Amino acid sequence: MSTLTSAAPSTTTVRSQFGSIAIIGALFFIFGFVTWLNGPLITFAQLAFELDEVNAFLILTAFFLSYFFLAIPSSWILKRTGMKKGLALGLFTMAVGAALFGEFCTQRWYPGALGGLFVIGGGLALLQTASNPYISILGPIESAAQRIAVMGICNKIAGFLAPIAIGMLVMQGIGELSAQVAAADAATRDRLLDAFAAKIHAPYLVMAGLLALLAIGVLFSPLPEIDPKTANATTASDDAAGDRGILRFPHLWLGALCIFAYVGAEVMAGDAIGAYGKAFGLPLDHTKFFTSFTLGAMLLGYVAGLVAIPRLVSQQVYLTWSALLGVLLVTGAFLTEGYVSVGFVAALGFANAMMWPAIFPLAIQGLGRHTELGSALLVMGIVGGAIIPRLFAGLKQDHDFQLVFLLLMVPCYLYILFFAMRGHRAGRG
């Protein structure tokens, strides 16, 4: 087993680490707020753009596909800019995307709105590629899950608030509006939908301004640069295995697939839960808040993880338990109906909470000078959030939606279980 280089931290170092964690925590709050708007945005888009459910799920496709296409370029950018400037650039990119999304929604031009979400996702790809390895190697890798869990709490508090905020600011009375639109003539329908779509403009314009200001703040912050070549290196020479480079880390590649499965499962539980509840015939005025229930469960999961890791169990053991719980909860959702079944789906948030904090540090451990590229490969795995919900939206048109949910989710959790038990050790003895 390889060991990581470390040194006893001084008081000054600890203080500096605390400040850095606070700054990265603020960034994770932003990630969460922006990302977890996608669930209610599916409902918003379906009405505002007069879409069927399959096309409304393109919200998730556009957002998460950006991670796949832009993660590797993000690693190249980070090597040139360093992590601090990379974080600032990512925030500014998100600001541009938010402004575009708000503007194109107002115009009710769906391709443009999807383009805005793609730009937002591109900014997030850069931020995620930088911030996740940064927080992982800011201290001992063995306790990285704890630090990422703190980031997750910041992320999910924002995620819990985001659906409530958009529900109150934009989607108030959406059930009544939907009925009015259905009964209206063409001219009245267009007038109602134009007014509804325009509600999104001001919130996203404000978001764009705040993101731009935060980018400037990060650029001039005391956030230190961290050199992954030394902070996440093994005791063996980084070039000892010849010129195979990143290919000599099978645990990384298995970890990227694990991220794919995890994010797919997380987005299904968080963003697709509204469509899941709607399939039972539950009212829109209720389903628009379901994402917040999942995020609330995730917050509880993070608290449990913070208490347990590494004091009581290792991050890989906790990941094992989480995967098993995921299988049980999905089965419970399949065997029940209505609000009870939705409750099981929301409870998946608890099972999912500590998966990213455990998977990411296990997958990048010992990568050394390959940390940025390895992180980018893991971030590419976030594309699972585009593919698995898209499969759900398509397959449920012709098959029982609960069965489709079961058959998509259980394999995800079983693979996560494999990674927790065996995959993270691949190639490392």
C-alpha positions, 0 to 999 in steps of 0.5 A: 500500500502506498503512503502519502507524504505528510508533515506535522501542521503548525498553528499557522498552517491549521489557521490557513487550512481553516480559512481555505476550507471556509472559502471552498465551502462558500464555493460548494454552496454556490455549486449546490444552489445552481445544480439543484435548481435543475429538478424544479427547472424540469417542471418549469421548462415543461410548462414555459416551453410547452414540452413533453417530459422527455424533452424537458429532461434535456435540462439535465442532459445539457447541464451534465454533458458539459462535464463530460466534454469540458472536464479534460480541457479544464485540467489543461486550464488549471495546469496553466492558471493554477487552482485559484485563477481556475476557480475564479475563471469557473465562477465567471463562466457560470455568471455568463451562463446564468445571464444567457439562461435567464435571457433565453428563457424570457424569449422562450427559446429552448435551445438557447436556454439549454446553451446557457445551462451548458455554459453554467455546467462548463464553469462548474466542470472547471470549479469541480476539477479544481475544488475537489482535489484541492479539498481532498489534499488540503490535509491527510487523504485518510480524512478527506471524506470528512472535509468533503462532507463539510463541503457537501453540507454547504452544497446541500444546504444550498440545494435544499434552499434552491427548490424552495426559492425558485418555487416561491419566486417563479413557480408559485401557483404553477398548478393553477397556471397549468390549468389556465393554459390548458383551457386558454385560446392560443393568444391567451396561452402565449401571453400567460406563458410569456409572463411565466417564463419572464419570471426566471429572468431577474433571479438568474440575472441576480445570480450572474451578478453574484457569481461575477463578484465572487469570482473577483473575491476568489481571485484576490482571496488568500487561498493558497496554491497547492502543488498536487505533485507533492501533496498527493504523491506516493513515496515511490517515484512518480515516474517509476512505472515508466511512461504509462502515466495515468494508465497505471492507476486502475483504481482511478478508472474504476472510480470514474465509472463509480462517479458515473453511477453515483451521480446518475443515482443522485440526480435520479433521487434529487432531480427526477423525483418530481417526475417520479411523483408526477407519475403517481398523479401527485399535484404539481404544487407538491412535486415542485418541492420534492427535490428539497426533501431529498436534499434534506435527507442528504444533509442528515447523511452528511451529519452522520458521515461526519460523526462516523468517519474516520472515528468509527469506520473508514470511508470505504466501509461507510461507502459499502453501507451506503450502497447497501442502503441504496439497494434497500431503499430503491426496493422499498420505493418499488414495493410501495406507491404514492407519497410513501414511494416518493418518501423512499426515493427522497430517503436515498439522499441519506444513502447518497450523501457520503458517496462522493466524499468517499469515492473521490479521495479513494479514486485520486489517492497517490496520483501525484503529478497526474492529480489534475488529469485524474480529477478531470476524468472523475469529473467526466463521470458526472455525465451519469447525471445526464444519461441515467435520468434521460434513460428513465424519462425515455423508458418510462413512456412505454414501461412501468416507471417504478420498474424502470427506476428499479432496473436503473438504480440497483445496478448503480448501487451494486457497482458502487458496492463493488468499488467500495469493497474491491475496486478502490484497491485495484492496482495498489495491492 
